[in-house]
Structure formats: C-alpha cells, structure tokens
C-alpha cells in the first residue's frame, strides 16, 4: 500500500513537471520578428531610424540579428550579429553576440554555421526571462575592451535589450553615447 502511494506521488510529480516544461514558451521564439522605431525617430529628430530583424536559424538557441540604422536620408549602416541565447547555471539568460570578420553581405539564416563567427562573450547581455518578457544588459568595461577589435561596427551591436509584447527596446552605442531604441513589431 505504501509503495502504491509513493509510486502515485512520484508519477504525479513527474507529470506536473512535464506539464510545466511543456507550457514554458521558447525565449528564442519570443525574439523572432522585424522591429522598427519609425515612431520614435519621427518624434525625436536626434534619434536615428533603426530596424532590427531577428531571424531564427536551424541551430537551436541561435538567431541572426540584422541591424539597419539610417542616420539621415542618404546615410545608412548595416550589420548582422549571430546571437546565442542560453540559460545560465543560476537560471538567468545570456544572449551572446558573435560577429564575422568580413561581412560583405547579410548572411542567410537558413545556412547559418557558428564556426564562421567569433564570440564576444564579454559582451553577453545577461538578464531574465519570465512572463513573456526577456531582457539583458552587457557589462560596460569588459565589453568595451573586447569589442574594440570589431571596429566601427560595434556601434550597431546591441548592449542592452528588453523584449515584451510587440516591443523590442534595444540599447546601441551610437555616436559614443548609449541610445535606447524603442522599436515595435512591424509584421
């Protein structure tokens, strides 16, 4: 009788754990989409127009972030970052940026291979994932030291983000100052 009760309790615990795990959304799926700060750029002439397109890859835990910045009607800059999202030992999340040395054209997500990318682990955006909200921020000094090798492209590297609902707020180091881009899902 005692054995049956223990077996029943153990089975119930396993089922409850499995049900909880099945209902937990995938944080990478939350990131997928195209985000545009057109409203912010229109309201504030000092904020550039930014479009961030996040595409899933065939590799679990990896997305490509294509960052497009228009500083004026005739000038724009583009950079694609590979981002690896992983759950850390303490339950927090880290979004680790990777870059290609020579990126002549936007790489397709369908043929993404992390072997061709260099890690910027010191620039990992560390934060949390709960209740449909994912966020993270990079530590300043270690990231600055490591990202110097990236050159001018580092201005287009996300150093902070907050993703919830239809919005993606991204911090970029534009013109030497941390700039919060308030983008909304555009499709």
C-alpha positions in Angstrom: 0.0 0.0 0.0 2.8 2.4 0.9 4.6 1.6 -2.3 1.5 2.4 -4.3 1.1 5.7 -2.6 4.8 6.6 -3.2 4.5 5.5 -6.8 1.4 7.6 -7.3 3.0 10.7 -5.7 6.1 10.2 -7.9 4.1 9.9 -11.0 2.1 13.0 -10.2 5.3 14.9 -9.6 6.7 13.8 -12.9 3.5 14.7 -14.7 3.4 18.1 -13.1 7.0 18.8 -14.0 6.4 17.7 -17.6 3.3 19.8 -17.9 5.1 22.9 -16.6 8.0 22.3 -19.0 5.7 21.9 -22.0 3.9 25.2 -21.2 7.1 27.2 -20.9 7.5 29.3 -24.1 10.7 29.2 -26.1 12.5 32.5 -25.5 14.1 32.5 -29.0 10.6 32.3 -30.5 9.7 35.4 -28.5 12.6 37.3 -30.2 11.7 36.4 -33.8 10.4 39.3 -35.9 11.0 42.7 -37.5 11.1 45.7 -35.2 11.1 49.3 -36.3 11.4 52.6 -34.3 9.8 54.8 -37.0 7.5 56.4 -34.4 10.4 57.3 -32.1 12.6 58.6 -34.9 9.7 60.8 -36.2 9.1 62.2 -32.7 12.8 62.8 -31.9 15.0 64.1 -34.7 18.1 63.2 -32.7 17.2 59.5 -32.8 18.1 57.6 -36.0 15.6 55.3 -37.7 16.5 51.8 -36.8 15.1 48.4 -38.0 16.2 45.2 -36.2 15.2 42.0 -37.9 15.6 38.8 -35.8 15.5 35.5 -37.7 15.7 32.0 -36.3 18.4 29.7 -37.6 18.3 25.9 -37.9 20.7 25.7 -34.9 18.8 25.6 -31.6 19.4 28.6 -29.4 20.8 30.8 -32.3 19.2 33.8 -34.1 20.6 36.3 -36.5 20.0 40.0 -35.7 20.2 42.3 -38.7 20.6 45.9 -37.5 19.9 48.7 -40.0 20.5 52.3 -38.9 19.6 55.3 -41.0 21.3 58.4 -39.7 19.9 60.6 -42.4 18.1 60.3 -45.8 21.4 59.5 -47.6 23.3 57.5 -45.0 22.7 54.1 -43.6 24.7 51.3 -41.9 24.0 47.6 -41.7 25.4 44.8 -39.5 24.2 41.3 -38.8 25.1 39.6 -35.5 24.7 36.0 -34.6 23.2 35.7 -31.1 23.3 32.6 -29.0 20.7 32.5 -26.2 21.5 30.2 -23.3 20.2 29.5 -19.9 22.9 30.0 -17.2 23.6 27.9 -14.1 21.7 30.4 -11.9 18.5 30.4 -14.0 19.3 33.7 -15.7 19.7 34.0 -19.5 22.7 35.2 -21.6 22.4 36.5 -25.1 26.0 36.2 -26.5 26.8 38.2 -29.7 29.1 36.8 -32.4 30.4 38.6 -35.5 32.0 37.7 -38.8 35.4 39.3 -39.6 34.4 40.1 -43.2 30.7 40.5 -43.7 30.2 41.7 -47.2 26.5 40.7 -47.4 23.9 39.8 -44.9 24.3 36.0 -44.1 21.2 33.9 -44.7 19.7 32.3 -41.5 18.9 29.1 -43.4 22.6 28.3 -43.9 24.0 29.7 -40.6 27.1 27.9 -39.3 28.5 29.3 -36.0 32.0 28.0 -37.0 32.4 31.1 -39.2 31.7 33.6 -36.3 33.8 35.0 -33.5 32.4 35.1 -29.9 32.1 38.4 -28.0 31.4 36.5 -24.7 32.5 39.6 -22.6 29.6 41.5 -24.3 26.9 38.9 -23.3 23.6 40.5 -22.5 22.7 38.9 -19.2 19.2 39.1 -17.8 16.0 37.3 -17.1 13.1 35.5 -18.9 9.7 35.5 -17.1 6.1 36.0 -18.0 6.7 36.6 -21.7 9.4 39.2 -21.0 13.1 38.7 -22.0 15.8 41.3 -21.1 19.5 41.6 -20.7 22.4 44.1 -20.5 26.1 43.9 -21.2 28.7 44.9 -18.6 30.4 48.0 -19.7 34.2 47.7 -19.3 34.8 44.1 -20.3 32.6 44.6 -23.4 34.4 47.8 -24.4 37.8 46.1 -24.2 36.7 43.1 -26.3 34.6 44.9 -28.8 37.5 47.3 -29.8 38.5 44.6 -32.4 35.1 44.9 -34.0 35.8 48.5 -35.1 33.1 50.9 -36.1 30.6 48.1 -36.4 30.4 47.9 -32.6 28.1 50.9 -32.7 25.5 48.6 -34.2 25.9 45.9 -31.5 23.1 45.6 -29.0 24.4 46.3 -25.5 21.0 46.0 -23.8 17.5 44.8 -24.7 14.0 44.4 -23.4 11.5 42.3 -25.3 7.9 42.2 -24.3 4.5 42.2 -26.1 5.0 43.9 -29.5 8.1 45.9 -28.5 11.8 45.5 -28.6 13.8 48.1 -26.8 17.5 47.9 -27.8 20.4 49.9 -26.5 23.1 50.8 -29.1 26.3 52.9 -28.6 25.6 55.4 -31.3 27.9 58.4 -31.6 29.7 57.4 -28.5 26.5 57.5 -26.3 24.2 54.7 -25.2 21.0 55.2 -27.1 17.7 53.4 -26.3 15.9 52.4 -29.5 12.2 51.9 -28.9 11.1 49.6 -31.7 7.7 48.0 -32.3 7.0 44.7 -34.2 6.2 45.8 -37.8 5.0 42.4 -39.1 
